[in-house]
Amino acid sequence: MGHKSCETMGVYCKYFSLVVAAVIIFGCIENTFARDIRLMATVDQNVLTVSNRLELTLTVHGTQDTAAPSFPSIDGFTLLFGPKISAQTRIINGDVTISKGYTYTLQPAAKGKFTIGPSTMEYKGKVYSSQPIDVEVVDSPRSSGSQSPDLEKLAFVELSADKNEAYVYEQVMLSFKFYFQKGLPIGDIDYVAPATKNFMEEKLGDQRQYEEIRDGIIYNVLELRTALFPMMSGELTISPAKLRCNLIIQQRRDLRNAPSDNFFGDAFFDDFFGRNQKKYPIERVTDTITLKVKSLPEQGKPREFEGAVGMYNMEVSTKAQRVRVGDPITLSMSVYGEGNIQTINEPVLIVKNENDFKLYPAESNTQITNREELIRGRKVFSKVIEPQKTDLKYTPAVVFCFFDPRAGQYKTITKEPIPIIVEAGEQEVPIQLTLSHDKVFPVKHRAQILTEDILPIMTNLSSLNNQGNRIYKNPIIIACLSVPAVLVMASFFLTRHKDRLTSDIGYARKRRAHAAAKKRLEGAQSALYQNLPGEFYSYLSRAMTDYLADKLNISPASATEDKVVALLRQRGVGDDAIEEVSRCLTDFDHRRFSKDGGTQDEMVHFLKTAEQLITKLERQLS
């Protein structure tokens, strides 16, 4: 008995714990969501006839522990019955929402425009109010057979930007919203995105779905969001977005003429099999958006500014702090924040003496960390530097400049030098190719006569002449003797060329510019064969921009059209070539960020134009 009693008590304790846990959980839910209390008034329609009925619903969001809200003042309507009370608790992806609704049925007393006043309720000493709703009562409609729904109010679209003015490269959030009345079935949706010429764009998050109240009616909303980055100043236009779909609307049946013995003519089966549903194809078009884009100010622009626009911060670190002369040190420079993180250029190293460190091009890695509200991310630059002296105590300071569009000014982040210890490198034993003068040579022996003999007297003087060709006049021998001299000279110039490639960055960029451009043109040709217009024009744009930047020894980010044209004129490039460069830079950028990639023939034409132009510039800039 004692053993069974213990088991029974254990079961009771288990159930009691579950009950207590449930009470605590629901109590926590109630306390958590009671903080966001709202009272909302909605109607099922805001234009109706005298013969129609109006359903008014007062919904309390955030709690179910409250008295019914006060009934609003309504002129022109008679209360038929209500309220019908409904409570709802929803858990979606871990988010819990609770609400309680009070629905009233009203009958219009006369035609005209009326306002349903606000409703109020009190909860924990605080008073909450709903918004008033405008309702219009019109004349009775024509016969039910000719009546059609008001499609304009059942579904509509909107296109909006979060700002009307922006700076070049500033992030702009573009939002497309599709509204349709709650409970209305939608089918065959076909969405045509707006054209965003002269913008770079990045998708923001996934499609959003939520509810919104407009003029007292609850709408389901589908929202698509895109981050845009204007690439030029002036008034830029975003073309309208389009949406086509079918509205599936249940038709009203006239039951007066329906035979009473027809079982399959019952309204339930008509609704179940969709026999009284009708599709209404609609097309909705948004308005055009015009965005005023301002150029970045010249006043206060730092020398180290490389075109970054947004809100950024920076971290700098290194692992190796004790090295020998000539050993590599990898600086990790991490720039993070909100903006077009992919186009950020590497921070600038402040080197006091160019002979202190040997610098190598940085490698970068980009990561987009957030796409929900704005584009946020991190770009890490790994830059290798080699100290050349033992008296160096610190790495170079690191500077990153950006333009803050919210403050309308340039900002500079400076990271102080990191302490390092540079030790002398190992002594290399020189290779000795000649004998030292201080060594004692052995005594030179006198030549010894090994044999002696009597030579005959030569009477034929011609025999003293060399009967064969002189060996020093043989062309083959002369060529062989000149080969070492040619090799020495070639080795000298090759060594000098390699030294300049490692020490003179401008010379190295100029020498490698043509090869790098040809490689990118090959990538453009591959994209052409695969019919990928976006990648094709991206390769062309980079081939032209990077080629000019390398030839002119400027950063690709600062290779703007105006700057390139000015530098080409200084180098003596012809006006026809400069005009062609300007036209190609504009065309390639427009095609790159445009939805319209053009025809295959146009792509082939652009590829040939780029190849010929780079060849022409190579002759004039060499």
MARZAMAR-557283 format. One record per residue (C-alpha): residue number from 1; x, y, z. Coordinates in Angstrom, 2 decimals, m for minus. Each point is the difference from the previous one (the first is absolute). Layout:
! residues N
[NUM [X Y Z]]
...
***
This chain:
! residues 622
[1 [0.00 0.00 0.00]]
[2 [2.75 2.37 0.86]]
[3 [1.66 m0.56 m3.38]]
[4 [m3.27 0.67 m1.91]]
[5 [m0.67 3.13 2.03]]
[6 [3.40 1.34 m0.93]]
[7 [m0.68 m0.68 m3.71]]
[8 [m3.39 1.74 0.24]]
[9 [1.53 3.02 1.70]]
[10 [2.68 0.11 m2.71]]
[11 [m2.63 0.07 m2.75]]
[12 [m1.94 2.78 1.80]]
[13 [3.18 2.01 0.40]]
[14 [0.81 m0.43 m3.71]]
[15 [m3.42 1.24 m1.13]]
[16 [0.08 2.83 2.53]]
[17 [3.40 1.12 m1.35]]
[18 [m1.37 0.00 m3.57]]
[19 [m3.00 2.10 1.05]]
[20 [2.22 2.48 1.86]]
[21 [2.36 0.21 m2.99]]
[22 [m2.93 0.66 m2.37]]
[23 [m1.35 2.72 2.28]]
[24 [3.45 1.62 0.21]]
[25 [0.53 m0.19 m3.80]]
[26 [m3.38 1.53 m0.85]]
[27 [0.46 2.57 2.74]]
[28 [3.36 0.96 m1.48]]
[29 [m1.54 0.21 m3.48]]
[30 [m2.76 2.23 1.33]]
[31 [2.47 2.25 1.84]]
[32 [2.39 0.14 m2.95]]
[33 [m2.53 0.97 m2.65]]
[34 [m2.04 2.23 2.27]]
[35 [2.68 2.61 m0.50]]
[36 [m1.15 0.63 m3.62]]
[37 [m3.71 0.72 0.41]]
[38 [m1.99 1.32 m2.96]]
[39 [m3.67 0.58 m0.72]]
[40 [m0.91 m0.18 m3.70]]
[41 [m3.31 0.52 m1.80]]
[42 [m0.64 m1.61 m3.41]]
[43 [m2.95 m0.46 m2.38]]
[44 [m0.63 m2.57 m2.70]]
[45 [m0.72 2.75 m2.57]]
[46 [0.03 3.79 m0.04]]
[47 [m2.34 0.49 m2.98]]
[48 [m3.36 m1.76 0.19]]
[49 [m3.66 0.35 m0.99]]
[50 [m3.02 0.63 2.17]]
[51 [m0.97 m3.67 m0.28]]
[52 [3.41 m1.27 1.10]]
[53 [1.17 m0.68 3.53]]
[54 [3.23 1.26 1.53]]
[55 [2.18 m2.02 2.35]]
[56 [2.01 2.06 2.48]]
[57 [2.73 m1.80 1.97]]
[58 [1.79 1.44 3.03]]
[59 [3.19 m1.99 0.64]]
[60 [2.17 0.21 3.12]]
[61 [3.59 m1.11 m0.76]]
[62 [2.43 m1.02 2.71]]
[63 [m2.39 m1.29 2.69]]
[64 [m3.21 m1.91 0.52]]
[65 [m0.50 1.12 3.58]]
[66 [m2.03 3.16 m0.60]]
[67 [m3.58 1.19 m0.09]]
[68 [m1.76 0.63 m3.31]]
[69 [0.95 3.33 m1.64]]
[70 [m2.66 2.71 m0.03]]
[71 [m2.37 m0.02 m2.97]]
[72 [0.88 2.95 m2.28]]
[73 [m2.40 2.75 m0.99]]
[74 [m1.49 m0.77 m3.44]]
[75 [m2.39 2.23 m1.97]]
[76 [m2.10 m1.49 m2.82]]
[77 [0.22 m3.61 1.24]]
[78 [m2.12 m2.26 2.19]]
[79 [1.51 m2.73 2.16]]
[80 [m1.58 m3.34 m0.94]]
[81 [1.88 m2.36 2.31]]
[82 [3.33 m0.56 1.69]]
[83 [2.55 m0.19 1.28]]
[84 [1.24 m3.41 m1.15]]
[85 [3.12 m0.67 2.08]]
[86 [3.05 m1.90 m1.28]]
[87 [3.40 m0.58 1.61]]
[88 [3.15 m1.00 m1.87]]
[89 [3.52 m1.12 0.93]]
[90 [2.51 m0.54 m2.82]]
[91 [3.57 m1.31 0.13]]
[92 [1.95 0.57 m3.23]]
[93 [3.74 m0.75 m0.05]]
[94 [0.13 0.38 3.77]]
[95 [m1.83 3.35 m0.02]]
[96 [m3.16 m0.07 2.13]]
[97 [m2.89 2.41 m0.65]]
[98 [m3.28 0.13 1.93]]
[99 [m3.15 1.98 m0.77]]
[100 [m3.69 0.23 0.77]]
[101 [m2.63 1.25 m2.44]]
[102 [m3.54 1.43 0.37]]
[103 [m2.06 m0.03 m3.23]]
[104 [m3.22 2.04 m0.49]]
[105 [m2.46 m0.17 m2.92]]
[106 [m1.41 3.37 m1.13]]
[107 [m2.74 0.97 m2.47]]
[108 [0.19 3.32 m1.95]]
[109 [m2.99 2.27 0.61]]
[110 [0.63 2.44 m2.88]]
[111 [2.46 0.69 m2.78]]
[112 [2.87 2.45 0.45]]
[113 [3.48 0.26 1.49]]
[114 [0.34 m0.88 3.67]]
[115 [2.80 m0.30 2.56]]
[116 [0.28 m2.77 2.57]]
[117 [1.48 1.69 3.05]]
[118 [2.88 m1.34 2.08]]
[119 [m0.54 m2.72 2.58]]
[120 [1.78 0.06 3.37]]
[121 [0.99 m2.45 2.73]]
[122 [1.94 0.17 3.25]]
[123 [2.66 m2.53 0.96]]
[124 [2.19 0.24 3.12]]
[125 [m0.68 3.69 0.42]]
[126 [0.74 0.94 m3.62]]
[127 [m2.60 0.96 m2.62]]
[128 [0.29 m1.30 m3.58]]
[129 [m1.91 1.32 m3.04]]
[130 [m0.70 m1.21 m3.53]]
[131 [0.12 2.10 m3.15]]
[132 [m3.24 1.34 m1.55]]
[133 [m1.20 m1.57 m3.27]]
[134 [m1.74 1.72 m2.94]]
[135 [m2.82 m1.96 m1.62]]
[136 [m2.10 0.86 m3.05]]
[137 [m3.56 m1.29 m0.64]]
[138 [m1.09 0.20 m3.66]]
[139 [m3.20 m0.74 m1.95]]
[140 [m1.15 m3.56 m0.47]]
[141 [1.90 m1.80 m2.78]]
[142 [m1.48 m1.25 m3.22]]
[143 [m1.07 m3.60 m0.40]]
[144 [2.32 m2.50 1.60]]
[145 [0.78 m1.63 m3.33]]
[146 [1.65 3.18 m1.32]]
[147 [1.73 0.94 3.23]]
[148 [3.81 m0.31 0.04]]
[149 [2.38 0.52 2.94]]
[150 [2.04 3.18 0.43]]
[151 [3.36 m1.45 m1.05]]
[152 [1.89 3.23 0.65]]
[153 [m0.60 m0.25 3.74]]
[154 [0.53 m3.74 0.18]]
[155 [3.64 0.12 m1.11]]
[156 [2.57 2.72 m0.68]]
[157 [3.79 0.50 m0.04]]
[158 [2.47 2.62 1.27]]
[159 [3.66 0.75 m0.74]]
[160 [1.90 2.23 2.42]]
[161 [3.53 1.00 1.03]]
[162 [1.07 0.82 3.53]]
[163 [1.43 3.37 m1.12]]
[164 [m0.51 2.55 m2.77]]
[165 [3.59 1.30 0.02]]
[166 [3.25 m1.91 0.30]]
[167 [3.71 0.31 m0.66]]
[168 [1.89 m1.96 m2.62]]
[169 [0.65 m3.58 1.28]]
[170 [m2.41 0.53 2.94]]
[171 [m2.28 m2.90 0.87]]
[172 [m3.67 0.47 m0.93]]
[173 [m2.69 m2.52 0.98]]
[174 [m2.59 m0.68 m2.75]]
[175 [m3.24 m1.71 1.07]]
[176 [m2.70 m1.58 m2.18]]
[177 [m3.28 m0.88 1.76]]
[178 [m2.95 m2.02 m1.33]]
[179 [m3.23 0.53 1.99]]
[180 [m3.03 m2.29 m0.27]]
[181 [m2.94 m0.30 2.37]]
[182 [0.36 m2.61 2.72]]
[183 [m1.55 m3.32 m0.96]]
[184 [m0.01 0.78 m3.74]]
[185 [1.57 m2.88 m2.02]]
[186 [2.73 1.09 m2.45]]
[187 [1.38 m2.08 m2.86]]
[188 [2.50 0.13 m2.90]]
[189 [2.10 2.87 1.35]]
[190 [2.42 1.48 m2.58]]
[191 [2.31 2.72 1.35]]
[192 [2.12 2.29 m2.21]]
[193 [2.66 1.81 2.05]]
[194 [0.74 3.68 m0.64]]
[195 [3.00 0.91 m2.15]]
[196 [2.79 1.45 2.14]]
[197 [2.36 1.45 m2.58]]
[198 [3.02 1.85 1.43]]
[199 [m0.38 m1.88 3.30]]
[200 [1.78 m2.95 1.56]]
[201 [m2.53 m2.20 1.77]]
[202 [0.02 m2.64 2.74]]
[203 [m2.95 m2.09 1.13]]
[204 [m1.19 0.70 3.55]]
[205 [m1.18 m3.09 1.85]]
[206 [m2.82 m2.29 m1.06]]
[207 [m3.53 0.89 m1.00]]
[208 [m1.96 1.42 2.94]]
[209 [m3.64 m0.86 0.74]]
[210 [m2.09 1.85 2.55]]
[211 [m3.33 1.78 0.55]]
[212 [m0.69 3.72 m0.20]]
[213 [m3.14 2.09 0.51]]
[214 [m0.93 2.56 m2.67]]
[215 [m3.19 2.06 0.37]]
[216 [m1.26 m2.45 2.61]]
[217 [0.47 m3.10 m2.23]]
[218 [2.54 m2.73 0.73]]
[219 [2.32 m0.77 m2.92]]
[220 [2.54 m2.77 m0.45]]
[221 [3.30 1.53 m1.15]]
[222 [2.81 m1.61 m2.01]]
[223 [3.14 2.15 0.11]]
[224 [3.24 m0.24 m2.00]]
[225 [2.95 2.21 0.99]]
[226 [3.19 0.94 m1.84]]
[227 [3.05 2.06 0.98]]
[228 [1.03 2.46 m2.72]]
[229 [3.30 1.88 m0.32]]
[230 [m0.09 2.92 m2.51]]
[231 [3.10 0.09 m2.18]]
[232 [m0.30 3.55 m1.33]]
[233 [m1.41 3.36 1.06]]
[234 [m3.08 1.76 m1.35]]
[235 [m3.68 m0.90 m0.12]]
[236 [m0.17 m3.77 m0.44]]
[237 [m3.26 m1.72 m0.90]]
[238 [m1.21 m3.39 1.21]]
[239 [m2.55 m1.36 m2.47]]
[240 [m3.39 m1.38 1.18]]
[241 [m0.41 m3.56 1.23]]
[242 [m2.79 m2.17 m1.43]]
[243 [m2.01 m2.86 1.42]]
[244 [m2.53 m2.24 m1.74]]
[245 [m2.15 m2.56 1.78]]
[246 [m3.45 m1.56 0.20]]
[247 [m2.45 0.93 2.76]]
[248 [m2.17 m3.01 0.84]]
[249 [m3.36 1.31 1.24]]
[250 [m2.94 m2.03 1.23]]
[251 [m3.17 0.93 m1.92]]
[252 [m3.32 0.41 1.80]]
[253 [m2.67 m2.56 m0.92]]
[254 [m3.65 0.78 m0.42]]
[255 [m1.60 m2.85 1.96]]
[256 [m3.52 0.99 m0.81]]
[257 [0.01 m1.79 m3.37]]
[258 [2.09 m2.98 1.13]]
[259 [m1.92 m3.31 m0.01]]
[260 [m0.48 m1.30 3.52]]
[261 [0.54 m3.65 m0.95]]
[262 [3.36 0.58 m1.70]]
[263 [2.49 m1.32 2.53]]
[264 [3.09 0.94 m2.02]]
[265 [m1.36 3.50 m0.53]]
[266 [0.46 0.72 3.67]]
[267 [2.15 3.06 0.78]]
[268 [2.38 m2.08 2.12]]
[269 [0.99 m2.18 m2.94]]
[270 [0.22 3.01 m2.29]]
[271 [2.46 1.63 2.38]]
[272 [1.91 m3.23 0.59]]
[273 [0.55 m0.75 m3.68]]
[274 [0.47 3.68 m0.90]]
[275 [m2.91 0.11 m2.44]]
[276 [m1.01 3.50 1.07]]
[277 [3.53 1.43 m0.03]]
[278 [1.03 2.44 m2.72]]
[279 [3.47 1.15 m0.97]]
[280 [0.57 3.71 m0.59]]
[281 [3.35 0.68 m1.71]]
[282 [1.50 3.29 1.14]]
[283 [3.15 1.99 m0.69]]
[284 [1.34 2.55 2.45]]
[285 [2.75 2.54 m0.78]]
[286 [1.79 2.16 2.56]]
[287 [1.05 3.61 m0.40]]
[288 [3.46 1.05 m1.16]]
[289 [2.50 1.04 2.67]]
[290 [2.43 2.88 m0.57]]
[291 [3.00 0.14 2.30]]
[292 [2.18 3.10 0.30]]
[293 [3.62 m1.19 0.31]]
[294 [2.63 2.46 1.25]]
[295 [3.71 m0.13 m0.74]]
[296 [2.39 m0.52 2.89]]
[297 [1.30 3.37 1.23]]
[298 [3.52 1.03 m0.89]]
[299 [0.38 2.09 3.14]]
[300 [1.62 m1.95 2.78]]
[301 [0.74 m3.07 m2.15]]
[302 [3.05 m1.80 1.51]]
[303 [2.91 m0.98 m2.21]]
[304 [m0.46 m3.64 1.04]]
[305 [m3.69 m0.11 m1.01]]
[306 [m0.65 m2.85 m2.49]]
[307 [m3.76 0.28 m0.56]]
[308 [m1.54 m1.86 2.98]]
[309 [m3.46 1.32 0.97]]
[310 [m1.93 m1.23 3.03]]
[311 [0.62 m0.62 3.70]]
[312 [3.16 m1.99 0.71]]
[313 [2.48 m0.99 2.68]]
[314 [3.37 m1.74 m0.21]]
[315 [2.14 m2.50 1.90]]
[316 [3.71 m0.68 m0.63]]
[317 [2.05 m2.88 1.38]]
[318 [3.09 m2.11 m0.68]]
[319 [1.30 m3.26 1.45]]
[320 [3.73 0.32 m0.69]]
[321 [1.65 2.66 2.19]]
[322 [3.60 m1.35 0.15]]
[323 [1.51 m0.49 m3.46]]
[324 [3.30 0.21 m1.85]]
[325 [0.85 2.49 m2.71]]
[326 [m1.82 m1.01 m3.18]]
[327 [m2.44 m2.35 1.76]]
[328 [m3.70 0.53 m0.89]]
[329 [m2.52 1.56 2.40]]
[330 [m3.68 m0.42 m0.88]]
[331 [m2.21 2.92 1.02]]
[332 [m3.68 m0.92 0.34]]
[333 [m2.11 3.12 m0.66]]
[334 [m3.73 m0.60 0.52]]
[335 [m2.48 2.67 m1.14]]
[336 [m3.61 m0.58 1.05]]
[337 [m3.27 1.91 0.05]]
[338 [m2.92 0.88 m2.29]]
[339 [0.41 0.96 m3.63]]
[340 [1.20 m1.52 m3.27]]
[341 [2.56 m2.14 1.77]]
[342 [1.12 m1.83 m3.16]]
[343 [1.38 3.13 m1.70]]
[344 [2.11 1.21 2.95]]
[345 [3.70 0.51 m0.77]]
[346 [2.73 m1.00 2.41]]
[347 [1.03 2.41 2.76]]
[348 [3.12 2.11 m0.47]]
[349 [3.30 m0.71 1.79]]
[350 [1.89 3.09 1.15]]
[351 [3.66 m0.83 m0.68]]
[352 [2.42 2.80 0.99]]
[353 [2.92 m1.37 m2.03]]
[354 [m0.67 m2.11 m3.07]]
[355 [3.18 m1.99 0.68]]
[356 [m1.23 m1.13 3.44]]
[357 [m2.43 m2.64 m1.27]]
[358 [m0.56 m1.94 m3.17]]
[359 [m3.76 m0.05 m0.68]]
[360 [m1.99 m2.59 m1.95]]
[361 [m3.57 0.24 m1.41]]
[362 [m2.67 m1.00 2.52]]
[363 [m2.37 m2.94 m0.36]]
[364 [m3.61 0.62 1.07]]
[365 [m2.94 m2.06 1.20]]
[366 [m3.55 1.41 0.09]]
[367 [m2.85 m1.24 2.18]]
[368 [m3.56 1.40 0.03]]
[369 [m1.16 m0.43 3.61]]
[370 [m3.50 1.50 m0.19]]
[371 [m2.51 0.49 m2.83]]
[372 [m3.15 0.68 2.00]]
[373 [m0.39 3.78 0.24]]
[374 [3.25 1.22 m1.60]]
[375 [3.08 m1.57 m1.54]]
[376 [2.52 m0.53 2.78]]
[377 [3.22 m1.94 m0.27]]
[378 [3.72 m0.37 0.57]]
[379 [2.96 0.11 m2.38]]
[380 [3.34 m1.32 1.23]]
[381 [3.23 1.05 m1.74]]
[382 [3.11 m2.14 0.57]]
[383 [3.08 2.06 m0.89]]
[384 [3.56 m1.31 0.16]]
[385 [2.78 2.42 0.97]]
[386 [3.73 m0.75 0.42]]
[387 [2.16 2.13 2.32]]
[388 [3.34 0.94 m1.59]]
[389 [1.83 1.41 3.05]]
[390 [0.73 m1.13 3.54]]
[391 [m0.80 3.39 1.54]]
[392 [m3.72 m0.22 m0.86]]
[393 [m2.13 m0.10 3.16]]
[394 [m3.53 0.22 m1.41]]
[395 [m2.09 m1.01 m2.99]]
[396 [m1.40 2.85 m2.12]]
[397 [m3.13 1.78 1.23]]
[398 [m3.20 m0.96 m1.87]]
[399 [m2.50 2.60 m1.23]]
[400 [m3.47 m0.57 m1.44]]
[401 [m2.18 2.88 m1.22]]
[402 [m3.70 m0.08 m0.86]]
[403 [m2.83 2.42 m0.61]]
[404 [m2.84 m0.10 2.54]]
[405 [m3.20 0.93 m1.91]]
[406 [m2.00 0.50 3.20]]
[407 [2.43 2.60 1.36]]
[408 [0.83 1.30 m3.50]]
[409 [3.75 m0.01 0.69]]
[410 [3.16 m2.06 m0.41]]
[411 [1.29 m2.07 2.88]]
[412 [3.42 m1.52 0.55]]
[413 [0.88 m3.04 2.10]]
[414 [3.67 m0.26 1.01]]
[415 [1.44 m3.09 1.65]]
[416 [3.27 0.57 1.84]]
[417 [3.16 m1.95 m0.96]]
[418 [0.46 m3.44 1.56]]
[419 [3.29 m0.58 1.90]]
[420 [2.40 m2.47 m1.66]]
[421 [3.56 m1.24 0.60]]
[422 [2.20 m0.35 m3.10]]
[423 [3.15 m2.08 0.37]]
[424 [2.92 m0.24 m2.37]]
[425 [m0.20 m2.70 m2.61]]
[426 [2.49 m2.88 m0.32]]
[427 [3.34 0.92 m1.68]]
[428 [0.33 m1.53 m3.42]]
[429 [3.43 m1.41 m1.01]]
[430 [0.99 1.67 m3.30]]
[431 [0.92 m2.20 m2.89]]
[432 [3.70 0.70 m0.92]]
[433 [0.55 m0.18 m3.72]]
[434 [3.64 1.28 m0.06]]
[435 [3.19 m0.66 2.00]]
[436 [0.95 2.51 2.65]]
[437 [3.16 2.05 m0.54]]
[438 [1.36 m0.71 3.46]]
[439 [0.48 m3.68 m0.72]]
[440 [3.53 m1.22 m0.87]]
[441 [0.20 m1.50 m3.44]]
[442 [2.43 m2.84 m0.65]]
[443 [3.30 0.92 m1.72]]
[444 [m0.35 0.05 m3.73]]
[445 [2.26 m2.63 m1.57]]
[446 [2.15 0.84 m3.00]]
[447 [m0.98 m1.69 m3.21]]
[448 [1.99 m3.14 m0.65]]
[449 [1.27 m1.13 m3.42]]
[450 [m1.09 m3.57 m0.35]]
[451 [1.65 m0.86 m3.34]]
[452 [2.55 1.52 m2.35]]
[453 [0.41 m0.76 m3.71]]
[454 [1.46 1.49 m3.24]]
[455 [m2.71 1.45 m2.21]]
[456 [0.41 m0.04 m3.81]]
[457 [0.51 3.24 m1.90]]
[458 [m3.27 1.16 m1.63]]
[459 [0.60 1.15 m3.59]]
[460 [m3.67 0.45 m1.05]]
[461 [m1.13 3.31 1.51]]
[462 [m3.65 m0.62 m0.86]]
[463 [m0.04 m2.82 2.47]]
[464 [0.31 2.57 2.72]]
[465 [m3.46 1.39 m0.85]]
[466 [m3.16 m1.32 1.70]]
[467 [m1.65 m2.13 m2.64]]
[468 [m3.35 m0.20 1.90]]
[469 [m2.61 2.65 1.14]]
[470 [0.87 2.23 2.89]]
[471 [m2.01 m1.38 2.97]]
[472 [m0.66 3.39 1.56]]
[473 [m1.78 1.07 m3.21]]
[474 [m2.40 m2.97 m0.01]]
[475 [m3.62 1.30 0.43]]
[476 [m1.01 m2.97 2.12]]
[477 [2.91 0.54 2.37]]
[478 [m0.78 3.71 0.20]]
[479 [m3.66 m0.77 0.80]]
[480 [0.98 m2.45 2.71]]
[481 [2.41 2.49 1.52]]
[482 [m2.69 2.74 0.09]]
[483 [m2.67 m2.20 1.70]]
[484 [1.34 0.49 3.55]]
[485 [0.03 3.77 m0.44]]
[486 [m3.60 m0.02 m1.23]]
[487 [m1.07 m2.23 2.89]]
[488 [1.70 2.28 2.51]]
[489 [m1.78 3.06 m1.41]]
[490 [m3.36 m1.82 m0.14]]
[491 [0.46 m1.17 3.58]]
[492 [0.79 3.56 1.08]]
[493 [m3.15 1.45 m1.57]]
[494 [m2.17 m2.89 1.21]]
[495 [1.27 0.41 3.56]]
[496 [m0.61 3.72 m0.19]]
[497 [m3.52 m0.65 m1.31]]
[498 [m0.75 m2.41 2.85]]
[499 [1.36 2.42 2.58]]
[500 [m2.24 2.76 m1.34]]
[501 [m3.00 m2.32 0.09]]
[502 [0.53 m0.59 3.72]]
[503 [1.07 3.50 1.00]]
[504 [m1.92 2.28 m2.39]]
[505 [m3.74 m0.68 0.38]]
[506 [m0.94 2.42 m2.76]]
[507 [2.39 m1.67 m2.46]]
[508 [m1.31 m3.45 0.96]]
[509 [m3.64 1.03 m0.48]]
[510 [0.80 1.57 m3.37]]
[511 [1.85 m3.08 m1.25]]
[512 [m2.70 m2.44 1.14]]
[513 [m3.00 2.10 m1.04]]
[514 [m0.36 m1.42 m3.50]]
[515 [0.27 m3.64 1.12]]
[516 [m2.55 0.53 2.78]]
[517 [m2.39 1.71 m2.44]]
[518 [0.31 m2.90 m2.47]]
[519 [m0.84 m2.45 2.79]]
[520 [m3.16 1.91 0.91]]
[521 [m0.97 0.25 m3.68]]
[522 [0.30 m3.79 m0.16]]
[523 [m2.42 m0.17 2.94]]
[524 [m2.37 2.31 m1.89]]
[525 [0.21 m2.27 m3.05]]
[526 [m0.84 m3.03 2.15]]
[527 [m3.01 1.85 1.47]]
[528 [m1.05 0.91 m3.56]]
[529 [m0.02 m3.67 m1.04]]
[530 [m2.08 m0.87 3.09]]
[531 [m2.41 2.91 m0.71]]
[532 [0.55 1.67 3.40]]
[533 [m0.38 3.75 m0.74]]
[534 [0.53 1.11 3.59]]
[535 [3.33 m1.82 0.39]]
[536 [1.01 0.99 m3.57]]
[537 [m0.31 3.74 0.58]]
[538 [1.54 m0.36 3.46]]
[539 [3.12 m1.53 m1.58]]
[540 [0.10 2.70 m2.69]]
[541 [m0.38 2.80 2.53]]
[542 [2.71 m1.41 2.26]]
[543 [2.32 m0.66 m2.95]]
[544 [m0.23 3.60 m1.17]]
[545 [0.00 1.66 3.45]]
[546 [2.83 m2.12 1.45]]
[547 [2.09 0.35 m3.18]]
[548 [m0.24 3.80 0.12]]
[549 [0.65 0.03 3.76]]
[550 [3.13 m2.15 m0.43]]
[551 [1.30 2.03 m2.94]]
[552 [m0.61 3.31 1.77]]
[553 [1.13 m1.34 3.43]]
[554 [m3.20 0.92 1.86]]
[555 [m2.39 m2.10 2.08]]
[556 [m2.94 m1.61 m1.88]]
[557 [m2.49 1.72 2.34]]
[558 [1.34 3.44 m0.94]]
[559 [0.03 m0.77 m3.74]]
[560 [m3.01 2.21 m0.69]]
[561 [m0.76 1.11 m3.52]]
[562 [1.07 3.61 0.58]]
[563 [3.27 m0.95 1.67]]
[564 [0.89 m2.58 m2.67]]
[565 [m0.69 2.47 m2.83]]
[566 [2.19 2.67 1.66]]
[567 [2.91 m2.42 0.53]]
[568 [m0.22 m1.38 m3.54]]
[569 [0.23 3.54 m1.39]]
[570 [3.10 0.58 2.14]]
[571 [1.57 m3.14 m1.48]]
[572 [m0.62 1.29 m3.54]]
[573 [m2.70 m2.50 m1.00]]
[574 [m1.99 1.02 m3.08]]
[575 [m3.45 1.60 0.33]]
[576 [m1.66 m2.80 m1.98]]
[577 [1.34 m2.65 2.39]]
[578 [m1.00 2.09 3.05]]
[579 [m3.53 0.42 m1.35]]
[580 [m0.23 m3.74 m0.61]]
[581 [1.22 m0.74 3.54]]
[582 [m2.63 2.32 1.48]]
[583 [m2.74 m1.57 m2.07]]
[584 [1.03 m3.56 0.89]]
[585 [0.22 0.72 3.75]]
[586 [m3.53 1.44 m0.05]]
[587 [m1.48 m2.75 m2.19]]
[588 [1.58 m2.86 1.96]]
[589 [m1.17 1.35 3.38]]
[590 [m3.51 0.63 m1.30]]
[591 [m0.25 m3.49 m1.47]]
[592 [1.52 m1.53 3.12]]
[593 [m2.63 1.34 2.37]]
[594 [m2.91 m0.09 m2.45]]
[595 [m2.56 m2.77 m0.27]]
[596 [0.27 0.20 m3.82]]
[597 [3.21 m1.74 m1.02]]
[598 [m0.54 0.57 m3.70]]
[599 [0.21 m2.46 m2.89]]
[600 [2.76 m2.51 m0.73]]
[601 [1.22 2.12 m2.94]]
[602 [0.29 3.05 2.26]]
[603 [2.05 m1.99 2.49]]
[604 [2.34 m1.20 m2.77]]
[605 [0.36 3.61 m1.21]]
[606 [0.86 1.25 3.49]]
[607 [2.59 m2.75 0.45]]
[608 [1.76 0.86 m3.28]]
[609 [m0.14 3.71 0.85]]
[610 [1.66 m0.61 3.39]]
[611 [2.76 m2.17 m1.52]]
[612 [0.80 2.56 m2.72]]
[613 [m0.09 2.92 2.42]]
[614 [2.36 m1.67 2.49]]
[615 [2.39 m0.86 m2.88]]
[616 [m0.09 3.64 m1.18]]
[617 [0.64 1.32 3.51]]
[618 [2.84 m2.48 0.47]]
[619 [1.82 1.57 m2.96]]
[620 [m0.58 3.57 1.19]]
[621 [0.73 m0.56 3.72]]
[622 [3.05 m2.27 m0.34]]
***
